[in-house]
């Protein structure tokens, strides 16, 4: 089993590139001038910000004056959608988007709906692709904005943005694309894509978190959604996040410089992982468009299993991936993206996203494959045996959970690991739980007592069907986590 850390969650965030960190550090130290000050100390910061703006613009073939710095992709999406609807509401009240957008877009649209706008959420096909003809058909006389993501963050499918952009231009409707996942990963030319607005985020491309940008095509009328001193051409008031912007600029420079090399590298690793998975693990399904897909994202559904158990099991082996379905604050519902792609809920809950980065190696992929094969085999054996009547133990920390797991493993007791649902991370609930058949309860209790492993809670879960049944199981599991959060011990979870 792997010992070192293998990070395969680059679509969630990336490490800061050492050269980016080096470029930022002076702006935490001696270079603290306010870029809006008139003195030379402030003007130095201003010059650095404008140099960063040039680099961000270069990444997407835009003019520097078309870049507005924001606090990240979420704010860029909000500014684009709310800013355009605010400026153009006199011309109409209809917005077009897709069912697979990031929540930064979907929830902004939902908010606008609550204020009286109409929103069309267009369907995608099984591979996550939107048909440009569907966009054309949805355009009404009062459509003021189309917002469709460049590439999807869960499955990597790249949308036909240039074709949609041509339609939008022809019809005179403004067009925004969320390029948070694609920028720096594949070439982007805003002119060739015919987009009017485009969102970027620094932390997906080896820059710092909390900084991003919105490209606003020169001449597009957009209103601010935040008010103050009129920074960023009046569109984003607030003293600039100088060090963050410098880091963002540097990372865009590196991403553009190394784009071809990095694309080939991550695609090679992704393809290698995909081939090995298909060869060595039966009962899996790849999601997303086979060709028109970001080079670094691989979305895989493991039949009969639960993504959270796979991710938790990989986690304790030092491998970090993401449960495709658990990306929202409440993981009870399956991912809206996979659901829109018509993936049945039991497969949506069984979907793991691996997203690769420039620093990953072939060796890491081989190690991941080795661990994954063992994890999937163990979990499938666990669920194939009697998993109807389970005991769940939570631990004070991950080390205790791993120790207990190793003891149970040595005694030949089947188990599965689960991690706390994301909506409970803020509560003081232990992160890892071990599930095992209740017939071993006395034996396990003795092992734990004898080895002094600290247990936070012990629950009985009855009536879990095997194989797992998506939503039903999720609800039971959530009921269990709720009882953990409210501090019940040694009780029955009431999940039967
Ligand atoms: N849009 C997409 C497609 C994303 O994947 C993300 C982040 O995961 C965002 C927007 C939000 O970006 P940020 O984290 O910079 O707010």
Boltz pocket constraint, residues with backbone or C-beta under 6 A from the ligand:
constraints:
  - pocket:
      binder: B
      contacts: [[A, 11], [A, 12], [A, 71], [A, 72], [A, 73], [A, 74], [A, 75], [A, 77], [A, 102], [A, 104], [A, 149], [A, 151], [A, 152], [A, 153], [A, 178], [A, 180], [A, 181], [A, 200], [A, 201], [A, 202], [A, 203], [A, 210], [A, 211], [A, 212]]
      max_distance: 6.0
